[in-house]
Each structure stands twice: as structure tokens, then as C-alpha cells.
């Protein structure tokens, strides 16, 4: 079992390094179904793992000049407030309900990864700097999702940076790692009041994930990202169905908070798909 956990942790790191996201999408199911943790403990631990791993993966991207520090720090500053609030709110939501919301976000993420971008024949309008209110609203929303369910950070941050900051895909991926690290540590701070962390397991998973992230970051500019993205998207879809399937018929569905969490996750799912479609369309137009 330990070897399986380590192997899965390496995949978490590679995902973060190559795609700038996907770490928490894999970490939470890994900790719940392979390491035997409960939902809240797994989400809190995943935030630590993803935060440290993202910071490690950031280094090679920064050396390759694929990080826009000003855009990342500004977006991340607003995201941290939402992440901390989401982490504190998670204390009052049943663990099974959090897994339901997590499963919905997984399916939304998979759908966004597998969707083909629409190609525009007419040139789009020139890029303008977004208003501070728009950056703040997007940052707080992304952070809240990350803090609450421990997921959705990377695959919301990358298109947000592409749309709001006008960053090329490779630069948005590198910059997203800075934002993800900031969000993860803020969300972890919110969770620490109500969740226990097995630090031995957390450090083991983190160590393996860091190794994978460094390798993934070095591969980021050498392999076709669309191929990796589609393969990973199908994998996330299967995992999302599995996570939701485990909750069907459970006690969580009898709790009103579960339906609230599911509704909130559905809204986030729609926002994820819409933002990714807009980001990809704008990037295609710029080409």
C-alpha cells in the first residue's frame, strides 16, 4: 500500500509540473481511498501537499521565465482570503457532503479539459487590463473553492490568468503555481482549527509529489500538453464517477448542507467550463 501511495503521489507532482493543476484532484482520492483518511483530514492534508509541491514546481518555471510575479501575487492575494474562509466553512459541512461537491468539481474539471476550443475566424478585441474589482471577485471565488473542497484551484487559476491577465498558456501555467501555493497554505490555515493531519503521511506524500513536480516542470515545454491534458481529463472523469458513486445512498444526502454544497459545486462547475472556454478561445484568437 505504501508503494502505491508513493507512486500516486509522483503522479500528483507530475500533473502540477506539466499542467499547473490537477494535484488536489488526485491527492484527495489518494488519501481517502488508498491511505484510509476521512474526507476532512484528506482535504486538509492535500492542501499542505499541493502547497509545498506547487512551490517546488514553481522554481524551474521561474528559471525558464514562465512566471509573471505581479499578476500572480495580485490574484493570489485576493484568493487567499477566499481560501481561508472556505477552509473555516468546511468545519461545518459534513465530510460526505464535501466529497459529493468534490466529485462534481472533478467531473467539471474533466469536461473542461476534454472540451475542444472554438476557433474564431475574426480577430478579437485587443486585450485590456481587467478592473481591480473583477480580479478581486475572481480571486476570492477561486480561493473559496480551493479552501472548501481542496480542489479546483489549478484548473480555475490557469484560465483566469489567461482571460484576466492575457497570459500565454505556458506563462499562465507557471504563474498559476504561485497562486496555488498561496491558496493552499491559506486554506490549510482555515482547516487547522477543525481537522487533524498525520504529518508523517503528509511529508511522505509531499516528498514524492515534489520529485514528480520537478520532473513534470522540466517536461512542460517538451511534450504536447493537449495530449497529456486529454489523457488526464479522462482519468479525472473516471475518478469523479468513482468518488460520487461511493457517496450514492449515503447519509450525507439526508443532510440539507449536502444539497447546499452540491448546488455550490454545480455553480463552480459551470463557471469552470465557461472560463476555460473563454480562455481557450482568446488564446486561439491571439495566435
Secondary structure, DSSP 8 states (H G I E B T S, - for coil): -HHHHHHHHHHHHHHHHHHS--HHHHHHHIIIIIS---HHHHHHHHHHHHHHHHHHHHHHHHHTT---HHHHHHHHHHHHHHHHHHHHHGGGS-HHHHHHHHHHHHHHHHHHHH------SS---------HHHHHHHHHHHHHHHHHHS-SHHHHHHHHHHHHH---HHHHHHHHHHHHHHHHHHHHHHHTTT----HHHHHHHHHHHHHHHHHHHHHTTTS-HHHHHHHHHHHHHHHHHHHHHHHTTSGGGGSHHHHHHHHHHHHHHHHHHHHHHHHHHHHHHH-
